Amino acid sequence: MNIAFDAKMAYISNTGLGSHARTHIKSLNAYYPENQYSLFTTRITEGDFKQYIAAQTNIKVYQPESSEDKNTKARWYPHGITDILTKNKYDIYHGLSNELPHNIKSFKGKKIVTIHDLIFLRQPDLYSEGQIRIYNKRFRHACDLADTIIAISEDTKADIEKYYFIPSDKIKVVYQSCNELFYQPLSQEYITLIKEQYKLPGEFLLYVGTIEERKNLLTIVKALKNVNGLPLVVAGRKTSYYKTVKKYIEENNLKNRVIFLNSVNPSHLPAMYHLAKIYVFPSLQEGFGIPIIEALTSKTPVITTQGGCFPETGGPDTIYIDPTDDNELAEKINFLLGSETACKLMAEKGFEYAKRFYPEKITKELMDVYNS
């Protein structure tokens, strides 16, 4: 099978979209190397993914070639790649990040798009009017023209049906997996090395994710006032929301309780999850929540948000809270800190639940969609 992908996020994004794209491409190549894969991107950045792709003989990378396309890269992706798809007679084009080229209708192969979430419609107060207009146009276009839509959770599927009136049978739910590094054994020596490199405390709460309003880090910081002793380690890209969190920390004398890590190497995250006592993720809205899977796979107890996609991702043995209630969050943290038995039970059962998201299983489900 000859399959093409929108791979720009795989090269340029360190957030969930980029992580999903890289895992998707690498897993398909690992379990189904008999296929031919092509990646379309306007930019290639240095890093492990570039090196990985360069070593593969069955993966081709396309970038803008003409002077016009190089000078107007924003035009090449939505308009320029369909000719390449048609010329090379691809079987499938898969938009991995919520969109398809504007003129994809002329492509005779099958068209698939992955929709990660419609948060901009569910919580429009978190976005500008311009962002909502652009996203809505882009996502709706992709849903209308795709032969099949992949939703990353049942919750996202329900939103696609609700907001875009898409028939249920056009949408297939395929969950996400996390980076293959989380499935590799870690030696105690390596874990200790990472602990020393980042000067991590002996025990700590962990938050991994972009520091933005939707991810709701402030609720964790507020909860610290009622949690005895344990510090919070934060690993994630800062946005303007960081100033709000920092201000609260300073005004409430919590500077010694919150450790912000700068420039964390993604390959070091598995060790950090192993070191953490509890992973806390009170996000207001997610399409799936990959960090939850990262924590469960690392046998780290998880406290996250009730409702939405979170029970799908976290399973029956994760603790769920109202993400706006810092008192409830503090109560649940204190409960786990006071019960080693509960922590161990959550870790073991969470690890078993997370097996449903193993790359081999998820990749087979993807191939089932492609073959259908």
FIVEX-59974 format. One record per residue (C-alpha): x, y, z; residue number from 1. Coordinates in steps of 0.05 Angstrom, whole numbers. Layout:
BEGIN
+--------+--------+--------+-----+
:      u :      v :      w : pos :
+--------+--------+--------+-----+
:      X :      Y :      Z : NUM :
...
+--------+--------+--------+-----+
END
This chain:
BEGIN
+--------+--------+--------+-----+
:      u :      v :      w : pos :
+--------+--------+--------+-----+
:      0 :      0 :      0 :   1 :
:     24 :     70 :    -16 :   2 :
:      5 :    119 :     39 :   3 :
:     19 :    194 :     44 :   4 :
:     16 :    236 :    107 :   5 :
:     13 :    309 :    127 :   6 :
:     76 :    307 :    170 :   7 :
:     91 :    380 :    185 :   8 :
:     72 :    373 :    259 :   9 :
:    116 :    311 :    265 :  10 :
:    176 :    355 :    248 :  11 :
:    160 :    421 :    282 :  12 :
:    116 :    407 :    343 :  13 :
:    135 :    383 :    412 :  14 :
:     63 :    383 :    436 :  15 :
:     10 :    329 :    431 :  16 :
:     -1 :    337 :    356 :  17 :
:     72 :    328 :    341 :  18 :
:     79 :    269 :    389 :  19 :
:     19 :    235 :    358 :  20 :
:     45 :    245 :    287 :  21 :
:    114 :    218 :    302 :  22 :
:     87 :    157 :    340 :  23 :
:     37 :    144 :    284 :  24 :
:     89 :    144 :    229 :  25 :
:    142 :    105 :    266 :  26 :
:     94 :     52 :    291 :  27 :
:     65 :     40 :    222 :  28 :
:    135 :     33 :    194 :  29 :
:    156 :    -14 :    250 :  30 :
:     96 :    -62 :    245 :  31 :
:     80 :    -54 :    171 :  32 :
:    146 :    -41 :    135 :  33 :
:    120 :    -72 :     71 :  34 :
:     82 :     -8 :     56 :  35 :
:    110 :     54 :     22 :  36 :
:    102 :    118 :     63 :  37 :
:    110 :    190 :     41 :  38 :
:    113 :    251 :     86 :  39 :
:     93 :    322 :     64 :  40 :
:    122 :    379 :    104 :  41 :
:    141 :    451 :     92 :  42 :
:    199 :    449 :    141 :  43 :
:    247 :    396 :    168 :  44 :
:    278 :    410 :    236 :  45 :
:    339 :    377 :    265 :  46 :
:    328 :    321 :    315 :  47 :
:    316 :    247 :    327 :  48 :
:    256 :    243 :    280 :  49 :
:    295 :    271 :    221 :  50 :
:    351 :    221 :    234 :  51 :
:    301 :    164 :    240 :  52 :
:    267 :    181 :    174 :  53 :
:    334 :    189 :    138 :  54 :
:    352 :    117 :    156 :  55 :
:    288 :     87 :    125 :  56 :
:    287 :     61 :     53 :  57 :
:    211 :     59 :     46 :  58 :
:    196 :    130 :     69 :  59 :
:    201 :    190 :     22 :  60 :
:    197 :    262 :     44 :  61 :
:    167 :    318 :      1 :  62 :
:    180 :    392 :     10 :  63 :
:    165 :    452 :    -34 :  64 :
:    211 :    450 :    -94 :  65 :
:    194 :    507 :   -141 :  66 :
:    216 :    577 :   -124 :  67 :
:    144 :    599 :   -120 :  68 :
:    126 :    544 :    -70 :  69 :
:    189 :    557 :    -29 :  70 :
:    172 :    630 :    -24 :  71 :
:     98 :    617 :     -8 :  72 :
:     99 :    554 :     35 :  73 :
:     31 :    570 :     62 :  74 :
:      4 :    560 :     -8 :  75 :
:     41 :    495 :    -23 :  76 :
:      8 :    453 :     31 :  77 :
:    -65 :    469 :     18 :  78 :
:    -58 :    474 :    -58 :  79 :
:      8 :    444 :    -83 :  80 :
:     12 :    373 :    -58 :  81 :
:    -51 :    344 :    -91 :  82 :
:    -16 :    342 :   -158 :  83 :
:     40 :    300 :   -127 :  84 :
:    -11 :    253 :    -96 :  85 :
:    -47 :    244 :   -163 :  86 :
:     17 :    236 :   -204 :  87 :
:     44 :    182 :   -159 :  88 :
:    -23 :    146 :   -152 :  89 :
:    -24 :    141 :    -76 :  90 :
:    -76 :     95 :    -46 :  91 :
:    -88 :    138 :     16 :  92 :
:    -75 :    209 :     39 :  93 :
:    -81 :    217 :    114 :  94 :
:    -83 :    286 :    146 :  95 :
:    -56 :    274 :    216 :  96 :
:    -72 :    342 :    245 :  97 :
:   -145 :    362 :    234 :  98 :
:   -139 :    385 :    161 :  99 :
:   -137 :    365 :     88 : 100 :
:   -111 :    405 :     28 : 101 :
:   -162 :    453 :     -2 : 102 :
:   -163 :    418 :    -69 : 103 :
:   -160 :    346 :    -43 : 104 :
:   -226 :    331 :    -76 : 105 :
:   -190 :    321 :   -142 : 106 :
:   -147 :    266 :   -112 : 107 :
:   -177 :    198 :   -132 : 108 :
:   -147 :    159 :    -75 : 109 :
:   -179 :    152 :     -6 : 110 :
:   -177 :    212 :     40 : 111 :
:   -172 :    205 :    116 : 112 :
:   -167 :    259 :    169 : 113 :
:   -153 :    252 :    243 : 114 :
:   -193 :    301 :    286 : 115 :
:   -162 :    309 :    354 : 116 :
:   -213 :    354 :    387 : 117 :
:   -264 :    410 :    377 : 118 :
:   -245 :    447 :    440 : 119 :
:   -250 :    514 :    403 : 120 :
:   -325 :    501 :    396 : 121 :
:   -336 :    471 :    465 : 122 :
:   -297 :    526 :    501 : 123 :
:   -296 :    586 :    454 : 124 :
:   -275 :    633 :    511 : 125 :
:   -205 :    603 :    507 : 126 :
:   -197 :    626 :    434 : 127 :
:   -200 :    691 :    395 : 128 :
:   -256 :    701 :    344 : 129 :
:   -205 :    696 :    288 : 130 :
:   -178 :    630 :    313 : 131 :
:   -248 :    600 :    319 : 132 :
:   -266 :    623 :    249 : 133 :
:   -202 :    594 :    218 : 134 :
:   -205 :    528 :    257 : 135 :
:   -278 :    518 :    244 : 136 :
:   -270 :    528 :    169 : 137 :
:   -209 :    483 :    166 : 138 :
:   -238 :    426 :    208 : 139 :
:   -307 :    427 :    174 : 140 :
:   -274 :    426 :    105 : 141 :
:   -233 :    365 :    125 : 142 :
:   -293 :    328 :    155 : 143 :
:   -336 :    341 :     94 : 144 :
:   -284 :    317 :     43 : 145 :
:   -255 :    258 :     80 : 146 :
:   -277 :    188 :     62 : 147 :
:   -264 :    169 :    134 : 148 :
:   -253 :    210 :    197 : 149 :
:   -211 :    183 :    253 : 150 :
:   -230 :    210 :    322 : 151 :
:   -180 :    199 :    378 : 152 :
:   -234 :    186 :    430 : 153 :
:   -308 :    171 :    435 : 154 :
:   -315 :    240 :    465 : 155 :
:   -285 :    273 :    403 : 156 :
:   -329 :    229 :    358 : 157 :
:   -391 :    254 :    395 : 158 :
:   -369 :    326 :    384 : 159 :
:   -358 :    315 :    309 : 160 :
:   -428 :    287 :    303 : 161 :
:   -458 :    343 :    345 : 162 :
:   -424 :    404 :    314 : 163 :
:   -414 :    381 :    242 : 164 :
:   -473 :    333 :    233 : 165 :
:   -427 :    278 :    207 : 166 :
:   -458 :    208 :    203 : 167 :
:   -433 :    162 :    258 : 168 :
:   -411 :    108 :    209 : 169 :
:   -363 :    156 :    175 : 170 :
:   -323 :    165 :    240 : 171 :
:   -277 :    111 :    267 : 172 :
:   -248 :    117 :    337 : 173 :
:   -175 :     99 :    342 : 174 :
:   -141 :    117 :    407 : 175 :
:    -71 :    143 :    413 : 176 :
:     -8 :    112 :    440 : 177 :
:     53 :    147 :    469 : 178 :
:    126 :    151 :    451 : 179 :
:    159 :     82 :    444 : 180 :
:    209 :    104 :    498 : 181 :
:    155 :     93 :    550 : 182 :
:    154 :     19 :    533 : 183 :
:    228 :      8 :    543 : 184 :
:    256 :    -15 :    610 : 185 :
:    295 :     36 :    650 : 186 :
:    353 :     18 :    695 : 187 :
:    356 :     47 :    765 : 188 :
:    423 :     78 :    746 : 189 :
:    392 :    116 :    688 : 190 :
:    333 :    140 :    730 : 191 :
:    382 :    165 :    783 : 192 :
:    423 :    200 :    730 : 193 :
:    361 :    238 :    705 : 194 :
:    342 :    256 :    777 : 195 :
:    411 :    285 :    789 : 196 :
:    414 :    321 :    721 : 197 :
:    350 :    359 :    735 : 198 :
:    362 :    365 :    810 : 199 :
:    295 :    333 :    825 : 200 :
:    272 :    324 :    897 : 201 :
:    265 :    255 :    930 : 202 :
:    189 :    256 :    923 : 203 :
:    146 :    302 :    882 : 204 :
:     81 :    314 :    845 : 205 :
:     89 :    318 :    769 : 206 :
:     55 :    359 :    716 : 207 :
:     75 :    351 :    643 : 208 :
:     42 :    394 :    590 : 209 :
:     39 :    463 :    559 : 210 :
:     31 :    517 :    612 : 211 :
:    -33 :    547 :    584 : 212 :
:   -101 :    565 :    613 : 213 :
:   -136 :    503 :    586 : 214 :
:    -87 :    456 :    620 : 215 :
:   -104 :    490 :    686 : 216 :
:    -38 :    486 :    723 : 217 :
:    -62 :    540 :    771 : 218 :
:   -110 :    492 :    805 : 219 :
:    -52 :    446 :    824 : 220 :
:    -12 :    506 :    851 : 221 :
:    -72 :    527 :    893 : 222 :
:    -80 :    457 :    920 : 223 :
:     -8 :    458 :    946 : 224 :
:    -29 :    504 :   1003 : 225 :
:    -67 :    445 :   1032 : 226 :
:    -16 :    391 :   1015 : 227 :
:     39 :    381 :   1066 : 228 :
:    110 :    387 :   1042 : 229 :
:    110 :    353 :    974 : 230 :
:    136 :    399 :    918 : 231 :
:    108 :    403 :    847 : 232 :
:    153 :    392 :    786 : 233 :
:    128 :    425 :    722 : 234 :
:    154 :    405 :    653 : 235 :
:    124 :    442 :    594 : 236 :
:    127 :    500 :    546 : 237 :
:    108 :    567 :    576 : 238 :
:     55 :    614 :    548 : 239 :
:     29 :    680 :    574 : 240 :
:    -12 :    640 :    624 : 241 :
:     54 :    625 :    660 : 242 :
:     53 :    696 :    687 : 243 :
:    -14 :    684 :    721 : 244 :
:     13 :    621 :    754 : 245 :
:     78 :    654 :    774 : 246 :
:     42 :    713 :    805 : 247 :
:     -1 :    668 :    848 : 248 :
:     61 :    629 :    870 : 249 :
:     96 :    693 :    891 : 250 :
:     35 :    722 :    927 : 251 :
:     24 :    658 :    966 : 252 :
:     96 :    643 :    986 : 253 :
:     99 :    579 :    945 : 254 :
:    165 :    592 :    908 : 255 :
:    199 :    535 :    944 : 256 :
:    142 :    487 :    927 : 257 :
:    141 :    494 :    851 : 258 :
:    199 :    474 :    807 : 259 :
:    195 :    495 :    734 : 260 :
:    241 :    455 :    689 : 261 :
:    270 :    489 :    627 : 262 :
:    287 :    453 :    562 : 263 :
:    269 :    382 :    583 : 264 :
:    294 :    330 :    533 : 265 :
:    232 :    289 :    514 : 266 :
:    273 :    225 :    520 : 267 :
:    282 :    241 :    595 : 268 :
:    207 :    244 :    610 : 269 :
:    198 :    168 :    622 : 270 :
:    248 :    172 :    679 : 271 :
:    212 :    232 :    708 : 272 :
:    146 :    196 :    709 : 273 :
:    179 :    137 :    744 : 274 :
:    207 :    184 :    797 : 275 :
:    141 :    221 :    809 : 276 :
:     96 :    202 :    867 : 277 :
:     33 :    224 :    832 : 278 :
:     18 :    253 :    763 : 279 :
:    -33 :    309 :    767 : 280 :
:    -70 :    333 :    704 : 281 :
:   -132 :    376 :    718 : 282 :
:   -140 :    399 :    646 : 283 :
:   -206 :    432 :    629 : 284 :
:   -212 :    398 :    561 : 285 :
:   -172 :    347 :    520 : 286 :
:   -183 :    306 :    458 : 287 :
:   -149 :    246 :    491 : 288 :
:    -94 :    264 :    540 : 289 :
:    -29 :    228 :    521 : 290 :
:      6 :    248 :    586 : 291 :
:    -44 :    205 :    624 : 292 :
:    -22 :    144 :    583 : 293 :
:     50 :    163 :    595 : 294 :
:     38 :    163 :    670 : 295 :
:     -2 :     98 :    672 : 296 :
:     50 :     62 :    629 : 297 :
:    103 :     86 :    679 : 298 :
:     62 :     58 :    738 : 299 :
:     50 :    127 :    766 : 300 :
:    -18 :    141 :    799 : 301 :
:    -59 :    193 :    762 : 302 :
:   -108 :    247 :    786 : 303 :
:   -144 :    281 :    729 : 304 :
:   -210 :    312 :    707 : 305 :
:   -278 :    280 :    713 : 306 :
:   -321 :    274 :    650 : 307 :
:   -302 :    286 :    577 : 308 :
:   -250 :    240 :    547 : 309 :
:   -213 :    230 :    613 : 310 :
:   -247 :    165 :    637 : 311 :
:   -233 :    135 :    568 : 312 :
:   -159 :    150 :    576 : 313 :
:   -150 :    140 :    650 : 314 :
:   -194 :     79 :    662 : 315 :
:   -232 :     58 :    724 : 316 :
:   -174 :     63 :    773 : 317 :
:   -153 :    134 :    761 : 318 :
:   -178 :    188 :    810 : 319 :
:   -223 :    240 :    778 : 320 :
:   -237 :    310 :    806 : 321 :
:   -273 :    374 :    790 : 322 :
:   -215 :    412 :    756 : 323 :
:   -237 :    478 :    786 : 324 :
:   -238 :    453 :    858 : 325 :
:   -169 :    458 :    888 : 326 :
:   -194 :    435 :    956 : 327 :
:   -219 :    369 :    926 : 328 :
:   -153 :    361 :    890 : 329 :
:   -114 :    372 :    954 : 330 :
:   -158 :    321 :    990 : 331 :
:   -144 :    268 :    937 : 332 :
:    -69 :    282 :    936 : 333 :
:    -67 :    276 :   1012 : 334 :
:   -106 :    211 :   1009 : 335 :
:    -54 :    180 :    963 : 336 :
:      4 :    207 :   1002 : 337 :
:    -25 :    174 :   1064 : 338 :
:    -38 :    106 :   1032 : 339 :
:     19 :     68 :   1000 : 340 :
:    -30 :     11 :    988 : 341 :
:    -76 :     55 :    947 : 342 :
:    -17 :     82 :    906 : 343 :
:      8 :     13 :    891 : 344 :
:    -60 :    -13 :    872 : 345 :
:    -73 :     46 :    825 : 346 :
:     -4 :     38 :    794 : 347 :
:    -14 :    -36 :    779 : 348 :
:    -85 :    -31 :    754 : 349 :
:    -70 :     32 :    714 : 350 :
:    -12 :     -3 :    680 : 351 :
:    -57 :    -61 :    661 : 352 :
:   -110 :    -14 :    633 : 353 :
:    -58 :     24 :    592 : 354 :
:    -41 :    -40 :    554 : 355 :
:   -100 :    -26 :    508 : 356 :
:    -60 :     33 :    482 : 357 :
:      3 :     -5 :    465 : 358 :
:     31 :     16 :    397 : 359 :
:     23 :    -53 :    365 : 360 :
:    -51 :    -55 :    382 : 361 :
:    -66 :     16 :    361 : 362 :
:    -27 :      8 :    296 : 363 :
:    -66 :    -54 :    278 : 364 :
:   -130 :    -14 :    287 : 365 :
:   -102 :     40 :    241 : 366 :
:    -85 :    -12 :    188 : 367 :
:   -155 :    -41 :    194 : 368 :
:   -182 :     28 :    176 : 369 :
:   -134 :     34 :    117 : 370 :
:   -151 :    -36 :     92 : 371 :
:   -225 :    -22 :     97 : 372 :
+--------+--------+--------+-----+
END
